[in-house]
Amino acid sequence: MAAEVSQLLLAVVQGIPAGATNDDLTKALPDVPAATRVEALNILLQQGGIEILKKGEKLVYRAKDPEKKSALPKDADNEEKVVYGIVEEGGNKGIWIRDIRMKSNLNMIQLNKILKNLETKKLIKAVKSVNASKKKVYMLYNLEPDLSITGGAWYQDQDFEVEFVDVLNQQCLRFLQMKRDSAEKKREGPLAFKQMSCCTVNEVQKFISDLGISKVNLAEADLETILKTVVYDGNAERVRQQDGSFVYRAVNSPLPPTGLVQMPCGICPVIKNCSNCGDVTAITCEYMRDWLD
């Protein structure tokens, strides 16, 4: 009887993707006794056909993907299944313990015990976030944390690697300048010079990789971030290609200020009134005198 009912319950649960409550099951199968329904649900849980979650004060049963195998052992209790399911929903961005407590309605003592048990069994793990160093997020043990959690290549133990970023900035600029110098030596005209002095992100990535200055694998997106800092420093320009991609080329540093800009006359607000005589004249100008001294 329970085995037959379990298949009917599974069909009901599969028809409600968000999850079916006990009220939904009772409404769908009003003639099935409560004891038989509970026995049938236990069969489905043991078979891995459904999973149990907690939303508010109610338990929710949701159909599981038959191709997706849970790492939870069959002897896991309902509370562990609820917590594991909540952590699983967090994906590789993880979930704060506060959110787990709110979704599971478990008290902190009970929740901490369950989390510790799941960690010991290597089913979940706690990861520190660069956004809040004193807080941890929980995710499944086999997941690689999202870059928004780890900070990517620019963070080591939640600390921003300033020196590492500076070194990469300098080496990226050096490669762009080498490319520019090589193009200048060929002397093939301004258009050819501009094209030959441009570098793709892939070329820069290969150069940095060959240098061996990074202990971590830097993706093209990482190097493009560094190249943008070179642009912001005024040492390079970013050129859009016809296919929508971008290339980078070193540019000459701005010329030093001319003498007119350096002398007081270059920024004098009344220079239009200045003459060889009168109240505004270089002969009696105290700013000109101080600059000459």
Helices and strands as residue ranges (DSSP letters): H 2-14, E 20-21, H 22-28, H 34-47, E 50-55, E 58-63, H 78-89, G 91-93, E 95-96, H 97-104, H 108-120, E 124-129, E 132-140, H 147-150, G 152-154, E 155-156, E 159-160, H 162-186, H 190-196, H 201-211, H 220-232, E 236-240, E 246-250, H 259-262, G 264-267, G 271-273, H 286-292
